[in-house]
Amino acid sequence: MQSADKSNGTLWVSLGMLLIAASVVALIKAWPILFPDVVVELTADPMCDLRAGPCVTKLDEGAQVSLSIEPRELPTMTPLKVQVRVQDLRAESIEVDFSGVNMQMGFNRFKLQHDSATEFSGEGMLPVCVWDAMEWEAKVLIDSRRGKISVPYRFITARQGVPLLGAGT
């Protein structure tokens, strides 16, 4: 009987070690996706109001990044048309990452299609939130020759029937 108990113990230790090894490999593979290596990280423009139209951010050396999201009401759980335009910046690829400012909302990153040398578009979706109003940040992640550039844009969503106060602030 001692031999059977010893075999069971060895089996559980082996399974535990295998689980730890698989977790480490998954973490190593996911790290660059969850935490991209950003070389230029800007701050959000408090005057930006995505409900009014595209927001434009100026980078150094005259480059510009513009973000537009439709429908302008920015509803949750509805497909959103996302468009990014760049000027005086060569972008190899662009992703948009939606994240809650005050609440973790999971992984909500969408890769945009390369429409032309300066335009990228695609669809994304905001998850539903339990709060009446939620502040979001849409990070435009641009892969360029200089490295990854992060351009944030902030906005607020509200549940239907809840007045939206402080939009664009």
C-alpha positions as CSV (number, residue, x, y, z in Angstrom):
1,M,0.0,0.0,0.0
2,Q,2.8,2.4,0.7
3,S,4.0,1.9,-2.9
4,A,0.6,3.0,-4.3
5,D,0.5,6.1,-2.0
6,K,4.1,7.0,-3.1
7,S,3.1,6.6,-6.8
8,N,0.0,8.8,-6.3
9,G,2.2,11.5,-4.6
10,T,4.7,11.4,-7.4
11,L,1.9,11.7,-10.0
12,W,0.4,14.8,-8.2
13,V,3.8,16.4,-8.0
14,S,4.5,15.8,-11.7
15,L,1.0,17.2,-12.6
16,G,1.7,20.3,-10.4
17,M,5.1,20.9,-12.1
18,L,3.5,20.5,-15.5
19,L,0.8,23.0,-14.7
20,I,3.4,25.5,-13.4
21,A,5.5,25.0,-16.5
22,A,2.5,25.5,-18.8
23,S,1.5,28.7,-16.9
24,V,5.1,30.1,-17.3
25,V,5.1,29.4,-21.0
26,A,1.6,31.0,-21.4
27,L,2.8,34.1,-19.5
28,I,5.9,34.5,-21.6
29,K,3.9,34.2,-24.8
30,A,1.2,36.6,-23.7
31,W,3.4,39.3,-22.1
32,P,4.2,41.3,-25.3
33,I,0.5,41.2,-26.3
34,L,-0.8,42.4,-22.9
35,F,2.1,44.8,-22.2
36,P,3.5,46.1,-25.6
37,D,6.9,47.8,-25.6
38,V,6.0,51.4,-26.2
39,V,8.7,53.9,-27.3
40,V,6.4,57.0,-27.5
41,E,3.5,57.3,-25.1
42,L,1.4,60.5,-25.2
43,T,-1.2,61.8,-22.7
44,A,-4.9,62.1,-23.5
45,D,-6.2,65.5,-24.8
46,P,-8.9,66.6,-22.3
47,M,-10.5,68.7,-25.1
48,C,-11.1,65.7,-27.3
49,D,-14.8,64.8,-27.7
50,L,-15.3,61.8,-30.0
51,R,-19.1,62.4,-30.0
52,A,-18.4,65.7,-31.9
53,G,-16.2,64.2,-34.5
54,P,-12.7,62.9,-35.0
55,C,-10.0,63.8,-32.5
56,V,-6.6,64.8,-33.7
57,T,-3.4,64.4,-31.7
58,K,-0.1,66.1,-32.8
59,L,3.1,64.1,-32.4
60,D,6.6,65.5,-32.5
61,E,8.1,66.5,-35.9
62,G,4.6,67.5,-37.3
63,A,3.0,64.0,-37.4
64,Q,-0.7,63.7,-36.6
65,V,-3.0,60.9,-35.6
66,S,-6.8,61.1,-35.9
67,L,-9.3,58.8,-34.3
68,S,-13.0,58.6,-35.3
69,I,-15.6,56.2,-33.8
70,E,-19.2,55.7,-35.1
71,P,-21.9,55.7,-34.1
72,R,-21.1,58.9,-32.3
73,E,-23.2,57.9,-29.2
74,L,-20.5,55.3,-28.4
75,P,-22.9,52.6,-27.3
76,T,-21.8,49.4,-25.5
77,M,-22.4,45.9,-26.9
78,T,-22.8,47.4,-30.4
79,P,-20.3,47.1,-33.3
80,L,-18.3,50.4,-33.6
81,K,-16.7,51.5,-36.8
82,V,-13.2,52.7,-35.9
83,Q,-11.1,54.8,-38.2
84,V,-7.5,56.0,-37.7
85,R,-5.7,58.4,-40.0
86,V,-2.1,59.2,-39.8
87,Q,-0.2,62.2,-41.4
88,D,3.5,62.4,-41.8
89,L,3.9,59.1,-40.1
90,R,4.5,55.7,-41.7
91,A,2.4,53.1,-39.9
92,E,3.0,49.4,-40.5
93,S,0.0,48.3,-38.5
94,I,-2.5,49.9,-36.0
95,E,-4.5,48.4,-33.2
96,V,-7.0,50.1,-30.9
97,D,-7.2,49.0,-27.3
98,F,-10.4,49.9,-25.3
99,S,-9.9,49.8,-21.5
100,G,-11.9,51.1,-18.6
101,V,-10.2,54.0,-16.8
102,N,-11.5,53.1,-13.3
103,M,-12.4,49.4,-13.8
104,Q,-10.7,46.5,-15.4
105,M,-12.8,45.4,-18.4
106,G,-10.7,42.6,-19.8
107,F,-8.8,42.5,-23.1
108,N,-10.6,44.6,-25.8
109,R,-8.0,45.1,-28.5
110,F,-8.8,45.2,-32.2
111,K,-6.5,45.2,-35.2
112,L,-7.4,47.7,-38.0
113,Q,-7.2,47.0,-41.7
114,H,-4.7,49.0,-43.8
115,D,-7.0,50.9,-46.2
116,S,-4.3,53.2,-47.6
117,A,-0.9,54.6,-46.7
118,T,-2.6,57.0,-44.2
119,E,-6.0,55.3,-43.3
120,F,-6.8,52.3,-41.2
121,S,-10.3,51.0,-40.3
122,G,-12.1,48.2,-38.5
123,E,-14.7,47.2,-36.0
124,G,-14.6,47.0,-32.3
125,M,-17.0,46.7,-29.4
126,L,-17.2,48.0,-25.9
127,P,-18.3,45.5,-23.3
128,V,-21.3,46.4,-21.1
129,C,-20.6,47.9,-17.7
130,V,-22.6,47.7,-14.4
131,W,-22.1,51.4,-13.8
132,D,-24.5,54.0,-15.1
133,A,-21.6,55.9,-16.7
134,M,-18.1,54.6,-17.5
135,E,-15.0,56.4,-18.5
136,W,-13.0,54.6,-21.2
137,E,-9.6,55.1,-22.9
138,A,-9.1,54.1,-26.5
139,K,-5.3,53.6,-27.0
140,V,-4.3,53.8,-30.7
141,L,-1.2,51.5,-30.8
142,I,0.9,52.3,-33.9
143,D,3.7,50.0,-35.1
144,S,6.1,52.3,-36.9
145,R,9.8,52.3,-37.8
146,R,10.5,54.2,-34.6
147,G,8.8,51.5,-32.6
148,K,5.3,51.3,-31.0
149,I,3.6,54.6,-30.5
150,S,0.6,54.9,-28.0
151,V,-1.9,57.7,-28.5
152,P,-4.8,57.7,-25.9
153,Y,-8.3,59.2,-26.3
154,R,-10.8,59.3,-23.5
155,F,-14.5,59.2,-23.6
156,I,-17.5,58.4,-21.4
157,T,-20.4,56.0,-22.1
158,A,-23.8,56.0,-20.3
159,R,-26.5,53.5,-20.1
160,Q,-29.7,54.3,-22.0
161,G,-31.7,56.9,-20.2
162,V,-28.8,58.1,-18.0
163,P,-27.8,61.7,-18.7
164,L,-24.2,62.0,-19.9
165,L,-22.3,64.6,-17.8
166,G,-18.7,65.6,-18.4
167,A,-18.4,64.2,-21.9
168,G,-15.0,65.1,-23.3
169,T,-13.6,65.9,-19.9
